Amino acid sequence: MIARFTFAAVAAAVAVASAFAISAVADNVHTDDAAKTKSLFNGKDLTGWHADIPHLDEHPDAESAFTVRDGKLVSLGTPAGHLITDDAHANYRLAVEYRFTDKPGNCGVLVHASTPRTLYKMFPKSIEVQMHHTNAGDFWCIGEDIKVENMEKRRGPPEKWGATEGKARRILNLTDGSEKPTGQWNAMTIECLDDQVKVWVNGDLVNHGTACTAKKGQIAIQAEGSEVEFRKVELTPITELSK
């Protein structure tokens, strides 16, 4: 009886370990990296972040565009602006889970952010990973630039490319069919390694840029017209890109 119990226990342990290994491979997660994962949002307040909202310059008593509600970080959409990490980061995987709470609209995550209000007196110098509904995963160049395959098809004529006002700053993603219906949670993963930025939405590879003009910077969340909830904002150091 004891031997049979011991064998069963060992078999169960092996099964669990095998299932974990299969899951890790399926999710393409490096377990050594995963052990270093940290949440950038503590679920209680906005410690570690600061808001940059131009409207508050002249209306300091106005409501901020960012708050915490029911354990979630919320971008209220207005007044327009950004919630920016206090610290700069490089070589990381950023895992974000988000959903539009009402009507789908616009939002985004900015990586390699630096100089505030570089563009249109609003946007910090950065590469934006778009969350606009049906366009999640597009790149927008904001004072920084990046290259992708099939650039002319995805960005337009080369003579119009640029990272400043009036230039062709948008780079289309690889697929627009990866988002879930409004109200459901989406998972966006952004990997930044040296001069590369790679993006997945709900497991689909949606963009991969190289030769980025920035390799590190702050991370920012936008308020751009629509209310969006974030229940996960986690950062993991990496030494290689996922496939």
DAWOSUL-V618544 format. One record per backbone hydrogen bond with DSSP energy under -0.5 kcal/mol. CO is the residue of the C=O (numbers start at 1). NH is the residue of the N-H. If there is no record, write none. Layout:
CO&NH + CO&NH
This chain:
1&5 + 2&6 + 3&7 + 4&8 + 5&9 + 6&10 + 7&11 + 8&12 + 9&13 + 10&14 + 11&15 + 12&16 + 13&17 + 14&18 + 15&19 + 16&20 + 17&21 + 18&22 + 19&23 + 20&24 + 21&25 + 22&26 + 23&27 + 24&29 + 25&28 + 29&31 + 30&34 + 31&35 + 33&36 + 34&37 + 38&235 + 45&42 + 46&49 + 48&86 + 50&84 + 52&54 + 52&82 + 53&56 + 54&57 + 54&58 + 55&58 + 55&59 + 59&62 + 65&76 + 65&77 + 67&74 + 69&72 + 72&69 + 73&230 + 74&67 + 74&76 + 75&228 + 77&225 + 80&55 + 81&223 + 82&52 + 82&84 + 83&221 + 84&50 + 89&217 + 91&238 + 92&192 + 93&95 + 93&236 + 94&96 + 94&190 + 95&234 + 96&188 + 97&231 + 97&232 + 98&186 + 99&229 + 100&183 + 105&133 + 106&224 + 106&226 + 107&131 + 107&132 + 108&222 + 109&129 + 110&220 + 111&127 + 113&218 + 115&118 + 115&125 + 119&122 + 119&123 + 122&117 + 123&118 + 123&119 + 125&114 + 126&142 + 126&144 + 127&111 + 128&130 + 128&140 + 129&109 + 130&137 + 132&135 + 135&138 + 138&130 + 139&171 + 140&128 + 140&142 + 141&143 + 142&126 + 145&213 + 147&210 + 148&151 + 150&154 + 151&155 + 151&156 + 152&156 + 154&172 + 157&160 + 158&161 + 160&168 + 163&143 + 164&167 + 167&169 + 168&162 + 169&141 + 171&139 + 181&184 + 186&98 + 186&188 + 187&202 + 188&96 + 189&200 + 190&94 + 190&192 + 191&193 + 191&198 + 192&92 + 193&196 + 195&212 + 196&193 + 197&209 + 198&191 + 199&206 + 199&207 + 200&189 + 201&204 + 204&201 + 204&206 + 206&174 + 207&199 + 209&197 + 210&147 + 217&89 + 218&113 + 219&85 + 220&110 + 221&83 + 223&81 + 227&101 + 228&75 + 229&99 + 230&73 + 232&97 + 233&40 + 233&41 + 234&95 + 235&38 + 236&93
